[in-house]
Amino acid sequence: MSKKIIIGNIFDGGGEFEQGFQESIKNLGGFSREPIEKFYSEYFIKLKLYPYKVSIENIKIKFENKEFEANIYAKIFPYGAIIISAEIDVELNSFEELFNIFWMKDICLESNTCELREYFKCKFDYILEKLKNDIKIDYKSPEFIDEYRIIVDDNDMDNEDVMSLLMNDIKKCTNKDLENAIFFPDLGYLEGEKVVVTPKNAYIRYNKSEVDVILSLVELGYTQVYELKVYDYLLDNFIETLYNEVENYKFKNSLIAPSIFSKKYTRLIKNAVSLLELRVDIVDLIRDISNALKVTEDVYYSYFYSKVIEKVKFNQWYENINIKLEEIEKFNALLREEGDVVRSAKLEFWIILLFVIEIVLAFDFLNPFTYTVVQQFLENIKNLF
């Protein structure tokens, strides 16, 4: 029973990589660019949205009295997502052995044993440290990560076993489980090809010449959903900050109220502008990654990728973000209306102020007391900003 198991963790670097970061990637280890001309569209390549793959190290894993070779890779995306994955080639005698190693949580190395997630996190921190001068930090990286597990099979596995493996249930699946699963046996060019994708895991039975492309598209789908989760997280934080500013800021009824000159109002507008910029960036990137034809121009791969992102719940996360983007748009519209009022109020205020000063100075220009009062008044106005 010859299989390849891929266990990957997806992290976010906290911002986009600067142009030319590929040179720094080459210093990390065995650098290779995915065969982009094989399936990525010219548009996707021109925007440099495709990942770079780096071989970090080769290790030996001990599991249940057996030893396996594992290749540790990193996939680095220009928009800040980083995958750390272990590719393990296994020769097993039973489905139970396959199930246990597919769902292993700890990694037993020659020197010590640690949690798989901790091992991946150490490798992510190492890469981020090496690339710290090439990434434009725009936000604090979220603490959550996404994990996926994929099995690439040389031999066909029956559907019940596939679903038991992907659902982490050693028992046989029910008919309902099978009905809820999406199988793609009709997508293959050759008889016996099969791809099963769930929101977290996947099974691939494919011809060797195309299996790397199918694997890359599945991993890309998982990465895009993770990025949507990151955007959702950022929107929540920005919206919460903005609402707190609004709550702390009290609008006055008077058109010349001092509150319109306050630092709080300036900070409120600044945060609103930052949120609007975030909205534009998110909408632009989502449109690029959600359009299958922008990812690949191959009709077959485009259809396959659209099915993958459908199965990994891309649309649900996209709709959730859309709702928040609509709220942002409404809030910015209200702020723009308030801004018009504020600008008019400021103009009124300064006209009246200058008119009053002119009258006072005209009638009592040389009076020291009046001069002191006017000077103090102007100082108080200055302190309002």
N, C-alpha and C positions, 0 to 999 in steps of 0.2 A: 504494500500500500504506500506508493510514493506521492507525497504531497508537499506543497510549499505553504507555510503559514506566515502571514504578515500581520503583525500587531503594531499599530501606530497610535501615537498621541499627537494631537494638534494643539499648538501653542500660538499665542499672539505676541509679537515683539513690541507693541506699543506705538507703532507708526510705520510709515512707508520707508523703504530703503532708497537711498540717494542713487542717482545715476552713477554708474561705474562701480557699483558694489560687487560686481562679478569678479573683479580682480582680487578683492579680499576673500571671496569664497574659495578661490583657487588655493589659498594658503591653508585652508581647513583640512584638506586631505585629498582623496581621489575625487577630482571634480569632473562632472559630466553634465552636459545639457541634454535634456530629454530629446528624442528624435522629433523635434517640433514640426519639421517639414512633412512628417508622416501623417499627422492628423490635425494639428492646430491650424486655424485659418490665418490668412495673411494679416487680417485686422488684429487678431489676438497677438500675433507675433510682433507687429509694429508697435502695439501698445506695451509690449513686454510684460504681459500678464502671466506668461508661462513660468513654471518653477525651474529651479536649478537643483540638481541632485548631487549630493556629496556623500562619498563613502567615508564614514567616520572610523570604524574599526571592525575587525572580525574577532568574534569571541566564541568560546565553547560553553554551552549551557548543559548543566547536568539536571536531568529530570527523571525521577523514578528509575534509578539505576541505569539510565541510558545517557549518552552524551551526543549533543547535536551541535553542528556548526551554525552560527548565526551571523549574518551580515547586518551591521548597524548603519542605517542611512539617515540623511537629513534631506528633506525637500524644502527649499527656501523660495517663498513667493515674494515678488517685488512689493506687494501691498502689505507685507508684515507677517503673514502667516508662516509658521514653520512646523513641519511634520518631522518627528523623530520616530523611526520605525525599525523593527527587527524582522528580517526575512530569514525564516528557519526552514531548512530542507529536512524532511523527516521520512524515515522508513519505518512503518508501524505494522503491527500484526493484527490489530483489532480496532473496531470503532471506539471502544471505551478508551483505549490509549490515545487515539486521535482527539477525542472529546476532552480528555484531561489536559493535554498539552495545549490545545487550542484555547482553553479557558484558564491557563495558569496565571497566577497573580504575582508570584515571586520568581525571581531569576537567581539561579544558583550558579555562581561563577567558580573559578578555580580557587579563589582566595576567600570569598565570603558569599553570603546570601542577602539579597535586599529585595524590596518591593520593585516590581517592574516600573511602576510610575515614578518612583524615586530615581531609578536609573535613567529613565528618559528625561526627567527634569534636570538632572545633573548635566546631561549632554546638551540640553536646550540652553542652560545657563552658560555653558562653555562657548557655544556658538554665538550667543548674544554678546558675550564679553568680547569675542574676537571681532564682531561686526559693529561694535558700539559706535564707532566713528562714521559708519556708513548708514545709520538709521536715524531718521528724523523723528524724535520722540514727540508725539502729539498728545498722548494721554497715558495714564497709568494702565499698564497691562492688567486685564482681568485675571483673577486667580483661577477661574475654572478652565478646564481643558476638556477636549472631546477625545474619546478613545474609539477606535474601530478595529475589527478583526476580520481578516479576509483569508480564505483558503483557495488556493489554486490547485486544481485536481487534474491528474493525468488520466484517471479512470472515472467513469460515470458513477455517481452515487445516487441512490434512489431518493425521491423527494422527501419521504418521511425522515430519513436520516439527515438530509440537508437541513430541514427545518428544525429538527431536534438540536443539531449542532449550532445553528445560528441563534436559536432562541434560548440557549443554555439550559436545555431540558433533556436529560438523557432518556426520558420516557418517549414513547412514540407520540407523534403529534396527532391531533384529532383532525377530522375532515374540515372543521371550521378554521383551524389554523392554516390548513393548506389553501382554503378558499381565500383567506385574507392575504396570503402571500402573493407576490407578483413574480412569476417566472417568465424568463425570456428564451424559451427553447427555439422560438421561431426567428430569433434575431441572428442566429449563427449561419454562416455560409455552408457549413458542413454538418452532416447528420451527427447527433450526439453532443453538439455544443450547447451549453446551458449556462445562464447567468442568473443568480438569485440575489436580489438586493433588499436588505432591510434597512431601517434608519441607522443602525449601528454596525451591521456586519454584512458580509457578502460571500457568495460562493461562485467561483469561476471555473468552468470546464470549457476550455477553448483551444483552438489550434495554436501551436507554439509561435507561429509567425505573427499572430495578432494579439496574443494574450497580454503583452506589455501595454499595448494601447488601451485595451479594455480595463486593465488594472489602473492605468493612469486616469482614465475618465471617471472611474468609480471613486478613486481617492480625491480627484478634483471636486466631485459632487459633495463628498463629506467635508472638504475644506471650505467650500462656498457656504454651506449651511453653518459651519462654525463661525465664519466671518459675519454672517447675519446675526448670530447670537451676540457677537462682540458689539456690532452696531446697535443692537437692541439694548445692550448693557450701557453703552455710551449715551444713547438717547435718554434712558432712564435717569442717569446721573446728571446730564445737562438740564433736563426738564425739571428735576427736583431742585437743582441749584437756582434755576430761573424762578421757579415758584416761590422759593424762599426769599429771593430778592424782592419779588412783587409783594409778598406778605409783609416784609419789613419796610417797604416803601409805601408811604401814605400819600395818595394824591389829594391835593387841596382843591376846594371849589373856586378859590380866587384865582384869577388869571395871572396875578403878579405874586402868587405865593412863593416864599423862599424855597420851597421844596423842589421847584423845577430847576433850581441852580445847584442842588445838593450833589455831593459825590455819590450818594446812593443812586440817584437817577442816572448819572453817567455810567456807573457800574452796571446798572440794569440794562441800559441800551447796549453796552459792550458785550454782555453775556448773550443778549438777544441776537446780536450780529454774529457772534461765534456759533450760536446754535443754528443760525441760518446757513452759515458756511458749511457746518457739519452736514446739514440736510442736503446741500448741493453735492458734496463729495459722496455721500452715501447713495443718493439717487443715481449719480453718474456711474459708480462702480457696479451697483446692482444691475443696471441696465446692460452693462457689458457682460457680466457673468451669468445672467439669467437667460440671455438669448443664445440658444444652442447654435444658431447659425453664425454667431460671432465667435464662438469657441472653435468650431470646426466647420469647414465647407463640405466635408464628405457627408452625403445624404444619410448613409447608414449610421455613421458615428454620431451625427447630429440627432437622429431619431433615438439612438441608444442613450445619449447624454440627457436628452429631454426626459426620458423615462426614469433615468437614475435620479435626477434632481426632484422629480415628482415623488419618487418612493422615499427619499430621505427627508421628506417634509419641508422642502425648500419653500413651496408656495405658502404654507402656513406661517412660517417665520416672516416671509416677505409681506404677507397681508398684515401681520401684527405690526411690523415696522411702518407700513403705509399708514395705518391708523394714527400712529404717533407723529408721522411726518405731516399729516393733515392737521393735527392739533397744533404743531409748531407753526404751520402756515397761518392758521387762524389767530394764534397768539401774536405773531409778527404783524399781522394786519391791524390788530388792536393797538399795538405799540406804534405803528406808523401813524395811525390816526391821532394817538396821544402826542406823538412827536410834532405833528403839524400844529396842534394846539399849543404845545410848549414853545415852538419857534415863534408863533404869533404873540404869545404872552411875553416872551423875552423882548421882542421888538417893542411892544407896547411899554413894557417896564422901563427900558432904557430911554425911550422918547420922553416919558413922563419925568424920569429922574433928571435927565439933562435939562428939561424945561424948568423944573423946580430949582436946580442949581443956578441956572442962568438968572432967574428972577432974584434969588437970594443974593447972589454976588453983585447983581446990578444995583440993588438998594443998599447994600451994606458991605461993600467990597473990602473996605479998609478996617472993618471992625475985627479985632483979634479974636474975640469970643466967637463971632459967627464963622470966621475962618476955621477955628478949631473944631467947631461943631460939624461943619461940612466935611472937614478932613476925616473926623472920626466916623461920620456917616459913610463916606466912601470906603474907609477901612473895613467897616462892618459888611458892606456889600461884597468886598473882595473875599472876606472870610467865608462867604456862603458857597463859594465854588469849591 
